[in-house]
Amino acid sequence: MRSTVAYILIWFFGTQLLNAQASISGRITDDSGDQLEAVTIFIDNKGLMFESDKKGYFSVSGLEAGSYLMTFFLENYKAEKRAFTLEKNESKVIDIALQKLDVTLDEVEINASRSDEFQTRQLRNVEGMAIYASKKSEVIELRRMTANKATNNPRQIFKNIAGLNIWENDCGGLQLSIGARGLDPNRTSNFNTRQNGYDISADALGYPESYYTPPSHALDKVEIVRGAASLQYGPQFGGLLNFVFKKGNEDKPVEFSTFNTIGSAGLINSFSSVGGQLGKVNYYTFYQRKQGNGCRPNSEFHQNTAFANVGTKLNNKLKVGLEYTYMNYLAQQPGGLQDFEFSQDPYQSKRARNWFSVNWNLASVNFDYQFSDKSKLNSRSFFLYAKRQALGELGPINRPDPLRERDLIRGVYRNYGNETRFIHRYKIGNNYSTFLVGSRYYKGHSFSKQGDANDGAGPEFEFLSPEDLERSEYEFPSKNISLFAENLFYLTDYWTLTPGFRFENIQTASMGYFKERVFSGGELIFEQKIADAKENKRNFMLFGLGTSVKLDGKVEFYGNISQNFRPINFSDLAVVNPNLVVDSLLTDERGYNADLGVRGNFLNNRVSVDASLFYLRYKNRIGVGETIVSEPLIAERAVAFRTNIGDARIVGLESLIQTVLLPTTKIRKISLTHFVNFSLLNGRYLSGMSSFEGKHVELIPPISIKTGFDVKYKNLKLAYQYSYVGEQYSDATNAVFVASAERGIIPAYQVHDLALDYKFKNIELGTGINNLLNAKYFTRRANAYPGPGIIPADMRSFYLTLGLIF
């Protein structure tokens, strides 16, 4: 195996060295001599495509001697074609001047402004160090978005992403919880969640929950790739969610920005950043401080986040980058409610002693090496050291807080890994194809402890008996080795085929103990300590295939199918919860995702469409049912039961239409853009436990709609949004009501949001109202923290932001 890989790499590299005999470079300006950035450049007979930089410069090397035809294209300018011949070892320098289109002011709108109005786009076939051809993908452009970024409001930020189910847990946007296609939204655990391309979740194998959410003010964009991302980014069903940070301003040695927000419920958010370009070194750093009282009693929070990135170009081929992120927060949790309590007053609290604490440290080292314009290598190492602690009363919410010793759960996560990718463009016949191969090594070590803490009300995260915990103590070592490859074939200029595979070696284990304890009259009458150790090793292959056809270079029909896999979380088995019993015989989930869709721009770029059908098949889907627990001297009671429910299928339509109703022109400075995000979903259990066959798959709203408009007049922007989410079940039994409120119907709800931004020179003002009509609704029922019970969504809230950029 190693010798084969080495031979392939040597062949690729050797080929480039032999062929790297000529180059061409230059600068692109308009007819008045001003530099033009982001000009698309094609070398027609080589299949190469790249862009000019911010100063209009471009360069391409590694060309063979011969004749070439280059095309230079930028919207609102006449395309320029330039033919030339290169001799062996020649370095040619050319200057290109593009002419603006001749238009009358009344007839032709500025096309560039149309595409700028769209806040979401698709990833290109090859972008960065990845292949996205024929996959369902979205890119959220944060710089174009008018939203409440201080609280990372997910309704607004993800408004153009079809089919998402969003849980709203807190007023401050401390944790992001989104799911898609019937997958559990809890802390976004069914996505492979990354920051600048590396993992940020607690433990990618044993506990893939994300307690850290990057601040929206720091983001340049958010990339989402659905289930077909399983071959390149891990086998999970949800796909990829990647937060991409801003870089330092390349035109300034120092740029300072600060955004300060006040809002309802005592919200205060301060975000400040410094970045710039010093010679070959680019840097960007920020600090955020956020606090608030929350929308309910007993829900105050305090958060600190810091980040630093520095990158340098050591030579023409090698770039190196370093990153570090620190985040901590302390939040009081008001607990859940019963159904009748929510109807009476959704903003009351029944728990005054529950607290949650998170401490997150992330680091990465990144190397980029460019062998030629056709071949690049990226190697990224990442490290995480984190801790989260949950303290409080976990008993059923239909019982009062007994004011006894509180339950404390402490998780510590230490992991590191490396992902290395090599991408190469090569020629087959008259067309160029792209080959990607990569490897991933991951080693995790997580620790979980659960026992009694004091009976007070403050955030004292200390065990009463740290040497002999009352409930459980475990450690979870894990290791993962992956190899993956994809190849983008251009069968014709407009038809692509992308096969791929992924090999996984996953090793997970658990070592520790738990205790069985029985109380009578508040006194412990029985206790047994049970040692527990498990180990699970598996090797498997995943395969996928995608294809796309472009008509007239504007409309694309695409389809893909890809296998998926999700290992069980050993950490689920280690937590003692009076509201939930976990099946000790849980097994891994397997299945596949398939997409069939159409996307493109129409009517002279005034309409952007992405509509697709998907089919998701689950084998041994893990869900929540019901079981009866019986304890000595205590009456039997029904509790939630987490187990492999059975095989399931989920089908749906996901669509987004963005329309420029009124485009900007040279004499009209106002624009109006409309969007409709619409999804229809249906999920059923097909086989497995007989009591579940034919039932609806939980956490699937059958219909979701987000629609609204954006108005822009010069430097003023207004955004209005309407959201509707249909009724859904919260568990696999399709329960409508249970007394403890941990399971049952999640009713349909609708919400309105309004946001306004204004820019004047280096000053930015923002304001808005979330939940404009003060709808009373909830998005989740919890059987543990932050509940148990119904978790009400936020009431109507206001915010005001002042930003300065120097």
Solvent accessible surface area in square Angstrom, and as a share of the most:
residue,aa,sasa,rsa
1,M,151,0.68
2,R,218,0.79
3,S,87,0.56
4,T,77,0.44
5,V,61,0.35
6,A,46,0.35
7,Y,148,0.56
8,I,64,0.33
9,L,52,0.26
10,I,120,0.61
11,W,134,0.47
12,F,17,0.07
13,F,51,0.21
14,G,27,0.26
15,T,38,0.22
16,Q,11,0.05
17,L,142,0.71
18,L,134,0.67
19,N,37,0.19
20,A,53,0.41
21,Q,57,0.25
22,A,7,0.05
23,S,27,0.17
24,I,1,0.00
25,S,33,0.21
26,G,7,0.07
27,R,71,0.26
28,I,0,0.00
29,T,21,0.12
30,D,10,0.05
31,D,89,0.46
32,S,84,0.54
33,G,44,0.42
34,D,88,0.46
35,Q,85,0.38
36,L,17,0.08
37,E,90,0.40
38,A,45,0.35
39,V,0,0.00
40,T,28,0.17
41,I,0,0.00
42,F,76,0.32
43,I,0,0.00
44,D,68,0.35
45,N,73,0.37
46,K,20,0.08
47,G,47,0.45
48,L,8,0.04
49,M,99,0.44
50,F,48,0.20
51,E,93,0.42
52,S,7,0.04
53,D,73,0.38
54,K,94,0.40
55,K,107,0.45
56,G,0,0.00
57,Y,110,0.42
58,F,10,0.04
59,S,76,0.49
60,V,3,0.01
61,S,53,0.34
62,G,8,0.07
63,L,2,0.01
64,E,72,0.32
65,A,53,0.41
66,G,29,0.28
67,S,79,0.51
68,Y,13,0.05
69,L,64,0.32
70,M,0,0.00
71,T,16,0.09
72,F,0,0.00
73,F,90,0.38
74,L,38,0.19
75,E,50,0.22
76,N,30,0.15
77,Y,29,0.11
78,K,90,0.38
79,A,61,0.47
80,E,55,0.25
81,K,124,0.53
82,R,77,0.28
83,A,76,0.59
84,F,21,0.09
85,T,73,0.43
86,L,2,0.01
87,E,111,0.50
88,K,130,0.55
89,N,109,0.56
90,E,50,0.22
91,S,85,0.55
92,K,50,0.21
93,V,110,0.63
94,I,24,0.12
95,D,106,0.55
96,I,2,0.01
97,A,56,0.44
98,L,1,0.00
99,Q,100,0.45
100,K,100,0.42
101,L,67,0.33
102,D,128,0.66
103,V,48,0.27
104,T,72,0.42
105,L,87,0.43
106,D,124,0.64
107,E,126,0.57
108,V,54,0.31
109,E,33,0.15
110,I,46,0.23
111,N,28,0.14
112,A,36,0.28
113,S,22,0.14
114,R,3,0.01
115,S,36,0.23
116,D,72,0.38
117,E,28,0.12
118,F,13,0.06
119,Q,11,0.05
120,T,5,0.03
121,R,70,0.25
122,Q,48,0.21
123,L,9,0.04
124,R,115,0.42
125,N,34,0.17
126,V,25,0.14
127,E,22,0.10
128,G,51,0.49
129,M,31,0.14
130,A,3,0.02
131,I,0,0.00
132,Y,12,0.05
133,A,0,0.00
134,S,1,0.01
135,K,12,0.05
136,K,4,0.02
137,S,1,0.00
138,E,8,0.04
139,V,0,0.00
140,I,1,0.00
141,E,7,0.03
142,L,1,0.00
143,R,137,0.50
144,R,57,0.21
145,M,4,0.02
146,T,5,0.03
147,A,9,0.07
148,N,7,0.04
149,K,38,0.16
150,A,2,0.02
151,T,13,0.08
152,N,14,0.07
153,N,16,0.08
154,P,25,0.16
155,R,15,0.06
156,Q,7,0.03
157,I,6,0.03
158,F,7,0.03
159,K,6,0.02
160,N,4,0.02
161,I,2,0.01
162,A,3,0.02
163,G,6,0.05
164,L,9,0.04
165,N,9,0.05
166,I,10,0.05
167,W,18,0.06
168,E,15,0.07
169,N,32,0.16
170,D,45,0.23
171,C,28,0.17
172,G,0,0.00
173,G,13,0.12
174,L,5,0.03
175,Q,29,0.13
176,L,17,0.08
177,S,1,0.01
178,I,0,0.00
179,G,1,0.01
180,A,3,0.02
181,R,7,0.03
182,G,4,0.04
183,L,4,0.02
184,D,48,0.25
185,P,0,0.00
186,N,30,0.16
187,R,20,0.07
188,T,1,0.01
189,S,10,0.07
190,N,8,0.04
191,F,7,0.03
192,N,19,0.10
193,T,7,0.04
194,R,3,0.01
195,Q,0,0.00
196,N,23,0.12
197,G,19,0.18
198,Y,2,0.01
199,D,12,0.06
200,I,0,0.00
201,S,11,0.07
202,A,0,0.00
203,D,1,0.01
204,A,29,0.23
205,L,15,0.07
206,G,9,0.09
207,Y,17,0.07
208,P,18,0.12
209,E,17,0.08
210,S,6,0.04
211,Y,0,0.00
212,Y,2,0.01
213,T,14,0.08
214,P,1,0.01
215,P,2,0.01
216,S,4,0.02
217,H,18,0.08
218,A,0,0.00
219,L,5,0.03
220,D,45,0.23
221,K,36,0.15
222,V,0,0.00
223,E,16,0.07
224,I,0,0.00
225,V,1,0.00
226,R,2,0.01
227,G,1,0.01
228,A,5,0.04
229,A,1,0.01
230,S,0,0.00
231,L,6,0.03
232,Q,2,0.01
233,Y,19,0.07
234,G,4,0.04
235,P,18,0.11
236,Q,24,0.11
237,F,2,0.01
238,G,4,0.04
239,G,0,0.00
240,L,2,0.01
241,L,0,0.00
242,N,13,0.07
243,F,8,0.03
244,V,30,0.17
245,F,6,0.02
246,K,76,0.32
247,K,131,0.56
248,G,4,0.04
249,N,43,0.22
250,E,91,0.41
251,D,92,0.48
252,K,76,0.32
253,P,81,0.51
254,V,86,0.50
255,E,41,0.19
256,F,78,0.33
257,S,14,0.09
258,T,15,0.09
259,F,21,0.09
260,N,63,0.32
261,T,1,0.01
262,I,105,0.53
263,G,22,0.21
264,S,38,0.25
265,A,40,0.31
266,G,36,0.34
267,L,13,0.06
268,I,87,0.44
269,N,1,0.00
270,S,40,0.26
271,F,2,0.01
272,S,34,0.22
273,S,7,0.05
274,V,52,0.30
275,G,5,0.05
276,G,0,0.00
277,Q,47,0.21
278,L,98,0.49
279,G,69,0.67
280,K,131,0.56
281,V,51,0.29
282,N,22,0.11
283,Y,40,0.15
284,Y,13,0.05
285,T,48,0.28
286,F,6,0.03
287,Y,105,0.40
288,Q,4,0.02
289,R,83,0.30
290,K,1,0.00
291,Q,55,0.24
292,G,6,0.06
293,N,94,0.48
294,G,10,0.10
295,C,21,0.12
296,R,21,0.08
297,P,76,0.48
298,N,45,0.23
299,S,19,0.12
300,E,67,0.30
301,F,6,0.03
302,H,63,0.28
303,Q,7,0.03
304,N,30,0.15
305,T,2,0.01
306,A,34,0.26
307,F,5,0.02
308,A,48,0.37
309,N,15,0.08
310,V,62,0.35
311,G,20,0.19
312,T,37,0.21
313,K,82,0.35
314,L,100,0.50
315,N,75,0.38
316,N,138,0.71
317,K,89,0.38
318,L,43,0.21
319,K,103,0.44
320,V,31,0.18
321,G,13,0.12
322,L,90,0.45
323,E,18,0.08
324,Y,98,0.37
325,T,1,0.01
326,Y,64,0.24
327,M,0,0.00
328,N,38,0.19
329,Y,7,0.03
330,L,55,0.27
331,A,11,0.08
332,Q,21,0.09
333,Q,23,0.10
334,P,17,0.10
335,G,0,0.00
336,G,0,0.00
337,L,0,0.00
338,Q,27,0.12
339,D,35,0.18
340,F,112,0.47
341,E,15,0.07
342,F,28,0.11
343,S,92,0.59
344,Q,131,0.58
345,D,61,0.32
346,P,6,0.04
347,Y,31,0.12
348,Q,48,0.21
349,S,28,0.18
350,K,57,0.24
351,R,3,0.01
352,A,51,0.40
353,R,10,0.04
354,N,0,0.00
355,W,22,0.08
356,F,1,0.00
357,S,22,0.14
358,V,2,0.01
359,N,53,0.27
360,W,2,0.01
361,N,34,0.17
362,L,3,0.01
363,A,31,0.24
364,S,4,0.03
365,V,41,0.24
366,N,24,0.12
367,F,93,0.39
368,D,44,0.23
369,Y,73,0.28
370,Q,66,0.29
371,F,46,0.19
372,S,9,0.06
373,D,33,0.17
374,K,20,0.09
375,S,0,0.00
376,K,56,0.24
377,L,53,0.27
378,N,8,0.04
379,S,27,0.17
380,R,47,0.17
381,S,31,0.20
382,F,5,0.02
383,F,91,0.38
384,L,9,0.05
385,Y,111,0.42
386,A,1,0.00
387,K,73,0.31
388,R,23,0.08
389,Q,15,0.07
390,A,0,0.00
391,L,0,0.00
392,G,0,0.00
393,E,5,0.02
394,L,8,0.04
395,G,6,0.06
396,P,11,0.07
397,I,0,0.00
398,N,60,0.31
399,R,125,0.46
400,P,112,0.70
401,D,27,0.14
402,P,69,0.43
403,L,122,0.61
404,R,130,0.47
405,E,82,0.37
406,R,0,0.00
407,D,11,0.06
408,L,0,0.00
409,I,7,0.03
410,R,49,0.18
411,G,3,0.03
412,V,22,0.13
413,Y,10,0.04
414,R,121,0.44
415,N,10,0.05
416,Y,99,0.38
417,G,6,0.05
418,N,43,0.22
419,E,11,0.05
420,T,36,0.21
421,R,13,0.05
422,F,6,0.02
423,I,2,0.01
424,H,5,0.02
425,R,52,0.19
426,Y,49,0.19
427,K,98,0.41
428,I,90,0.46
429,G,62,0.60
430,N,139,0.71
431,N,32,0.16
432,Y,17,0.07
433,S,3,0.02
434,T,5,0.03
435,F,40,0.17
436,L,0,0.00
437,V,45,0.26
438,G,7,0.07
439,S,42,0.27
440,R,14,0.05
441,Y,78,0.30
442,Y,2,0.01
443,K,79,0.33
444,G,2,0.02
445,H,64,0.29
446,S,6,0.04
447,F,57,0.24
448,S,12,0.08
449,K,65,0.28
450,Q,2,0.01
451,G,0,0.00
452,D,19,0.10
453,A,0,0.00
454,N,50,0.25
455,D,85,0.44
456,G,28,0.27
457,A,57,0.44
458,G,19,0.18
459,P,54,0.34
460,E,77,0.34
461,F,25,0.10
462,E,121,0.54
463,F,20,0.08
464,L,94,0.47
465,S,44,0.28
466,P,75,0.47
467,E,164,0.74
468,D,72,0.37
469,L,0,0.00
470,E,20,0.09
471,R,51,0.18
472,S,1,0.01
473,E,53,0.24
474,Y,11,0.04
475,E,55,0.25
476,F,11,0.05
477,P,34,0.21
478,S,8,0.05
479,K,62,0.26
480,N,7,0.04
481,I,70,0.36
482,S,0,0.00
483,L,58,0.29
484,F,2,0.01
485,A,9,0.07
486,E,5,0.02
487,N,17,0.09
488,L,0,0.00
489,F,56,0.23
490,Y,66,0.25
491,L,77,0.39
492,T,65,0.38
493,D,103,0.53
494,Y,120,0.46
495,W,111,0.39
496,T,4,0.02
497,L,55,0.27
498,T,6,0.04
499,P,46,0.29
500,G,11,0.11
501,F,72,0.30
502,R,1,0.01
503,F,61,0.25
504,E,1,0.00
505,N,26,0.13
506,I,0,0.00
507,Q,49,0.22
508,T,5,0.03
509,A,16,0.13
510,S,4,0.02
511,M,86,0.38
512,G,26,0.25
513,Y,26,0.10
514,F,64,0.27
515,K,16,0.07
516,E,80,0.36
517,R,57,0.21
518,V,17,0.10
519,F,83,0.34
520,S,39,0.25
521,G,84,0.81
522,G,67,0.65
523,E,119,0.53
524,L,74,0.37
525,I,90,0.46
526,F,98,0.41
527,E,79,0.35
528,Q,88,0.39
529,K,116,0.49
530,I,50,0.25
531,A,91,0.70
532,D,29,0.15
533,A,80,0.62
534,K,70,0.30
535,E,120,0.54
536,N,50,0.26
537,K,128,0.54
538,R,23,0.08
539,N,98,0.50
540,F,20,0.08
541,M,81,0.36
542,L,6,0.03
543,F,112,0.47
544,G,11,0.11
545,L,88,0.44
546,G,3,0.03
547,T,51,0.29
548,S,4,0.03
549,V,56,0.32
550,K,79,0.34
551,L,89,0.44
552,D,131,0.68
553,G,45,0.43
554,K,133,0.57
555,V,27,0.15
556,E,13,0.06
557,F,101,0.42
558,Y,3,0.01
559,G,9,0.09
560,N,14,0.07
561,I,83,0.42
562,S,2,0.01
563,Q,75,0.33
564,N,2,0.01
565,F,0,0.00
566,R,24,0.09
567,P,13,0.08
568,I,10,0.05
569,N,9,0.04
570,F,9,0.04
571,S,17,0.11
572,D,33,0.17
573,L,43,0.21
574,A,3,0.02
575,V,48,0.28
576,V,56,0.32
577,N,15,0.08
578,P,54,0.34
579,N,1,0.00
580,L,32,0.16
581,V,55,0.32
582,V,31,0.18
583,D,31,0.16
584,S,74,0.48
585,L,144,0.71
586,L,13,0.07
587,T,68,0.40
588,D,23,0.12
589,E,5,0.02
590,R,100,0.37
591,G,14,0.14
592,Y,71,0.27
593,N,0,0.00
594,A,22,0.17
595,D,7,0.03
596,L,119,0.59
597,G,9,0.09
598,V,41,0.24
599,R,12,0.05
600,G,13,0.13
601,N,57,0.29
602,F,71,0.30
603,L,132,0.66
604,N,88,0.45
605,N,43,0.22
606,R,72,0.26
607,V,23,0.13
608,S,13,0.08
609,V,30,0.17
610,D,6,0.03
611,A,25,0.20
612,S,2,0.01
613,L,101,0.50
614,F,7,0.03
615,Y,70,0.27
616,L,0,0.00
617,R,77,0.28
618,Y,5,0.02
619,K,109,0.46
620,N,51,0.26
621,R,10,0.04
622,I,16,0.08
623,G,3,0.03
624,V,26,0.15
625,G,1,0.01
626,E,81,0.37
627,T,39,0.23
628,I,99,0.50
629,V,31,0.18
630,S,78,0.50
631,E,70,0.31
632,P,79,0.50
633,L,144,0.72
634,I,74,0.38
635,A,85,0.66
636,E,120,0.54
637,R,61,0.22
638,A,52,0.40
639,V,4,0.03
640,A,0,0.00
641,F,42,0.17
642,R,44,0.16
643,T,6,0.03
644,N,27,0.14
645,I,1,0.00
646,G,5,0.05
647,D,28,0.14
648,A,0,0.00
649,R,55,0.20
650,I,0,0.00
651,V,49,0.28
652,G,11,0.11
653,L,49,0.25
654,E,0,0.00
655,S,15,0.09
656,L,10,0.05
657,I,74,0.38
658,Q,7,0.03
659,T,27,0.16
660,V,1,0.01
661,L,89,0.44
662,L,60,0.30
663,P,3,0.02
664,T,28,0.16
665,T,10,0.06
666,K,93,0.39
667,I,104,0.53
668,R,82,0.30
669,K,93,0.40
670,I,62,0.31
671,S,1,0.01
672,L,53,0.27
673,T,8,0.05
674,H,57,0.25
675,F,7,0.03
676,V,47,0.27
677,N,6,0.03
678,F,54,0.23
679,S,1,0.01
680,L,78,0.39
681,L,12,0.06
682,N,54,0.28
683,G,3,0.03
684,R,79,0.29
685,Y,2,0.01
686,L,75,0.37
687,S,46,0.30
688,G,48,0.46
689,M,83,0.37
690,S,98,0.63
691,S,73,0.47
692,F,13,0.05
693,E,93,0.42
694,G,42,0.40
695,K,64,0.27
696,H,62,0.28
697,V,3,0.02
698,E,8,0.03
699,L,16,0.08
700,I,13,0.07
701,P,4,0.02
702,P,65,0.41
703,I,53,0.27
704,S,9,0.06
705,I,46,0.24
706,K,14,0.06
707,T,31,0.18
708,G,4,0.04
709,F,69,0.29
710,D,22,0.11
711,V,37,0.21
712,K,78,0.33
713,Y,106,0.40
714,K,118,0.50
715,N,80,0.41
716,L,69,0.34
717,K,40,0.17
718,L,59,0.29
719,A,7,0.05
720,Y,50,0.19
721,Q,7,0.03
722,Y,49,0.19
723,S,1,0.01
724,Y,59,0.23
725,V,11,0.06
726,G,2,0.02
727,E,92,0.41
728,Q,5,0.02
729,Y,57,0.22
730,S,18,0.12
731,D,0,0.00
732,A,0,0.00
733,T,34,0.19
734,N,23,0.12
735,A,19,0.15
736,V,99,0.57
737,F,128,0.53
738,V,26,0.15
739,A,59,0.46
740,S,23,0.15
741,A,0,0.00
742,E,11,0.05
743,R,11,0.04
744,G,0,0.00
745,I,21,0.11
746,I,1,0.01
747,P,61,0.39
748,A,45,0.35
749,Y,19,0.07
750,Q,93,0.41
751,V,1,0.00
752,H,36,0.16
753,D,1,0.00
754,L,52,0.26
755,A,1,0.00
756,L,61,0.30
757,D,34,0.18
758,Y,88,0.33
759,K,89,0.38
760,F,102,0.43
761,K,179,0.76
762,N,55,0.28
763,I,63,0.32
764,E,39,0.17
765,L,83,0.41
766,G,8,0.07
767,T,50,0.29
768,G,7,0.07
769,I,40,0.20
770,N,7,0.04
771,N,3,0.01
772,L,47,0.24
773,L,119,0.59
774,N,44,0.23
775,A,28,0.22
776,K,117,0.49
777,Y,14,0.05
778,F,8,0.04
779,T,2,0.01
780,R,15,0.06
781,R,20,0.07
782,A,2,0.02
783,N,34,0.17
784,A,30,0.23
785,Y,17,0.07
786,P,18,0.12
787,G,0,0.00
788,P,0,0.00
789,G,0,0.00
790,I,1,0.00
791,I,6,0.03
792,P,8,0.05
793,A,4,0.03
794,D,37,0.19
795,M,61,0.27
796,R,96,0.35
797,S,25,0.16
798,F,108,0.45
799,Y,12,0.05
800,L,95,0.47
801,T,14,0.08
802,L,80,0.40
803,G,0,0.00
804,L,51,0.25
805,I,51,0.26
806,F,120,0.50
